[in-house]
């Protein structure tokens, strides 16, 4: 992050008083600290794939299989790994947002996540709200409540993430959403 601030009233070192206060506030709110870095040097997104590429183990009827073959790319799984800090979750959100308009549902698998910063949790819950408002859905594979331990819903108190303990159940649910949205009603 590069940041420049300017405001009159300087301290004895020539730094802007308001600028220093603003930088401290940003650092605190985003949990940015020079000594607090991710343990993993790689991307937080371990894998990203559609349910067409990695379907559930559920046996589907020929009609359901046809729908999934045509529309399976509208359900995507994101497997996350390591620590979710501001920078890592920002890249996750950027990747999901770039595809969001083409997706009916995302599955966020956080079984490989060790630590979740509060700012990361807030940003992911805000992403969930944006997906819901755009007509999409988001579900979570979070058997240890790494992400949801403080999920109280959005401001209206009604929006919660559907949570699954295993990936197969979440993928099966995502397939069901795609089939429901795209299958011929007859």
GUVEX-759831 format. One record per residue (C-alpha): y, z, x; residue number from 1; residue in one letter. Coordinates in Angstrom, 2 decimals. Layout:
<atoms>
         v         w         u     i   aa
         Y         Z         X   NUM    a
...
</atoms>
This chain:
<atoms>
         v         w         u     i   aa
      0.00      0.00      0.00     1    x
      3.44     -0.83      1.25     2    x
      6.33      1.07     -0.26     3    x
     10.05      1.05      0.42     4    x
     12.54      3.44     -1.19     5    x
     16.29      3.71     -1.06     6    x
     18.60      6.27     -2.56     7    x
     21.71      8.02     -1.32     8    x
     21.68     11.64     -0.15     9    x
     19.75     11.81      3.05    10    x
     18.05     14.77      4.63    11    x
     18.75     15.88      8.21    12    x
     16.25     13.27      9.49    13    x
     17.94     10.38      7.67    14    x
     15.30     10.10      4.93    15    x
     16.23      9.63      1.30    16    x
     15.74     12.91     -0.59    17    x
     14.82     11.13     -3.83    18    x
     12.69      8.60     -1.95    19    x
     10.64     11.31     -0.26    20    x
     10.22     13.10     -3.61    21    x
      9.13      9.83     -5.27    22    x
      6.60      9.12     -2.49    23    x
      5.18     12.65     -2.74    24    x
      4.82     12.26     -6.51    25    x
      3.08      8.87     -6.18    26    x
      0.79     10.27     -3.50    27    x
     -0.11     13.27     -5.68    28    x
     -0.61     11.27     -8.90    29    x
     -2.74      8.58     -7.24    30    x
     -4.55     11.07     -4.98    31    x
     -3.53      9.15     -1.88    32    x
     -3.83     11.10      1.32    33    x
     -4.20      9.77      4.84    34    x
     -7.13     12.16      5.44    35    x
     -8.98     11.43      2.18    36    x
    -10.76      8.10      2.57    37    x
    -13.89      6.64      1.04    38    x
    -17.06      7.43      2.93    39    x
    -18.36      3.89      2.47    40    x
    -16.58      1.11      4.29    41    x
    -17.84     -1.49      1.82    42    x
    -16.80     -2.48     -1.67    43    x
    -17.31     -0.07     -4.54    44    x
    -18.93     -2.89     -6.55    45    x
    -22.54     -2.95     -5.30    46    x
    -23.63     -5.72     -7.68    47    x
    -22.29     -7.74    -10.58    48    x
    -24.51     -9.88    -12.79    49    x
    -24.97    -11.04    -16.37    50    x
    -27.79     -9.94    -18.69    51    x
    -28.98    -13.53    -18.46    52    x
    -29.63    -12.98    -14.74    53    x
    -31.25     -9.55    -15.20    54    x
    -32.44     -9.05    -18.79    55    x
    -33.86     -5.87    -20.28    56    x
    -37.61     -5.33    -20.57    57    x
    -37.48     -5.64    -24.38    58    x
    -39.50     -8.47    -25.88    59    x
    -37.18    -10.73    -27.88    60    x
    -37.96    -13.20    -30.64    61    x
    -37.56    -16.90    -29.83    62    x
    -34.30    -16.97    -31.82    63    x
    -32.93    -13.97    -29.92    64    x
    -34.00    -15.51    -26.62    65    x
    -32.17    -18.72    -27.52    66    x
    -28.97    -16.79    -28.27    67    x
    -29.26    -14.85    -25.01    68    x
    -29.92    -18.04    -23.08    69    x
    -26.73    -19.57    -24.48    70    x
    -24.47    -16.49    -24.54    71    x
    -26.05    -14.04    -22.07    72    x
    -23.18    -14.55    -19.63    73    x
    -20.91    -12.75    -22.12    74    x
    -22.52     -9.42    -21.16    75    x
    -22.02     -8.31    -17.56    76    x
    -23.30     -5.37    -15.53    77    x
    -21.26     -3.80    -12.73    78    x
    -23.17     -1.44    -10.43    79    x
    -20.80      0.86     -8.57    80    x
    -21.53      2.74     -5.36    81    x
    -19.92      5.45     -3.25    82    x
    -16.69      7.27     -3.98    83    x
    -14.31      6.09     -6.67    84    x
    -10.82      6.62     -5.30    85    x
     -7.64      4.78     -6.27    86    x
     -8.14      1.74     -4.01    87    x
    -11.80      1.29     -4.90    88    x
    -11.34      1.59     -8.64    89    x
     -8.37     -0.77     -8.49    90    x
    -10.64     -3.49     -7.08    91    x
    -13.22     -2.78     -9.80    92    x
    -10.57     -3.07    -12.52    93    x
     -9.20     -6.27    -10.99    94    x
    -12.67     -7.85    -10.93    95    x
    -13.49     -6.81    -14.50    96    x
    -10.07     -7.84    -15.82    97    x
    -10.39    -11.29    -14.26    98    x
    -13.46    -11.94    -16.45    99    x
    -12.64     -9.78    -19.47   100    x
    -11.60    -12.57    -21.81   101    x
    -15.00    -14.26    -21.36   102    x
    -17.01    -11.08    -21.99   103    x
    -18.23     -9.39    -25.16   104    x
    -19.43     -6.28    -23.34   105    x
    -19.56     -4.76    -19.89   106    x
    -22.07     -2.23    -18.59   107    x
    -20.66      0.03    -15.91   108    x
    -23.49      1.61    -13.90   109    x
    -22.18      4.64    -12.00   110    x
    -25.55      6.12    -10.96   111    x
    -24.66      5.34     -7.33   112    x
    -21.25      7.00     -7.49   113    x
    -20.89     10.24     -5.56   114    x
    -17.33     11.33     -6.30   115    x
    -14.76     10.26     -8.89   116    x
    -11.08     11.00     -8.35   117    x
     -9.12     11.94    -11.47   118    x
     -6.88      8.89    -11.03   119    x
     -9.98      6.64    -10.97   120    x
    -11.28      8.26    -14.15   121    x
     -7.93      7.77    -15.90   122    x
     -7.71      4.13    -14.83   123    x
    -11.27      3.34    -15.96   124    x
    -10.70      5.00    -19.32   125    x
     -7.50      2.99    -19.74   126    x
     -9.49     -0.17    -18.94   127    x
    -12.00      0.84    -21.61   128    x
     -9.18      1.12    -24.14   129    x
     -7.83     -2.31    -23.16   130    x
    -11.28     -3.88    -23.54   131    x
    -11.69     -2.31    -26.98   132    x
     -8.28     -3.54    -28.11   133    x
     -9.18     -7.05    -26.95   134    x
    -12.39     -6.98    -29.02   135    x
    -14.75     -6.25    -26.15   136    x
    -16.95     -3.26    -25.55   137    x
    -17.84     -1.12    -22.57   138    x
    -20.86      1.10    -22.06   139    x
    -21.74      3.39    -19.21   140    x
    -24.92      4.24    -17.32   141    x
    -24.04      7.78    -16.28   142    x
    -27.00     10.18    -16.44   143    x
    -25.20     12.86    -14.38   144    x
    -21.84     12.69    -16.20   145    x
    -20.07     11.59    -13.01   146    x
    -17.41      9.70    -14.94   147    x
    -17.45     11.14    -18.45   148    x
    -17.22     14.85    -17.76   149    x
    -13.58     14.82    -18.82   150    x
    -13.65     11.94    -21.34   151    x
    -11.95     13.22    -24.43   152    x
    -11.25      9.78    -25.81   153    x
     -7.93      8.03    -25.86   154    x
     -4.73      9.28    -27.42   155    x
     -6.10      8.67    -30.91   156    x
     -9.13     10.84    -30.08   157    x
    -11.61      8.30    -31.49   158    x
    -12.60      6.10    -28.60   159    x
    -15.49      7.29    -26.50   160    x
    -17.67      5.35    -24.12   161    x
    -21.28      4.98    -25.22   162    x
    -23.34      6.52    -22.43   163    x
    -26.90      5.72    -21.40   164    x
    -29.19      7.53    -18.98   165    x
    -30.87      4.38    -17.67   166    x
    -29.83      0.81    -16.95   167    x
    -32.52     -0.86    -19.07   168    x
    -31.33      0.89    -22.26   169    x
    -27.74     -0.12    -21.57   170    x
    -28.70     -3.74    -20.89   171    x
    -30.79     -3.80    -24.07   172    x
    -27.77     -2.53    -26.03   173    x
    -25.57     -5.19    -24.41   174    x
    -28.09     -7.87    -25.37   175    x
    -28.06     -6.57    -28.95   176    x
    -24.24     -6.87    -29.04   177    x
    -24.40    -10.48    -27.80   178    x
    -27.12    -11.37    -30.31   179    x
    -25.21     -9.73    -33.18   180    x
    -22.00    -11.56    -32.32   181    x
    -23.46    -15.01    -31.67   182    x
    -26.66    -15.36    -33.70   183    x
    -26.70    -17.51    -36.80   184    x
    -26.33    -15.12    -39.76   185    x
    -29.23    -16.86    -41.49   186    x
</atoms>
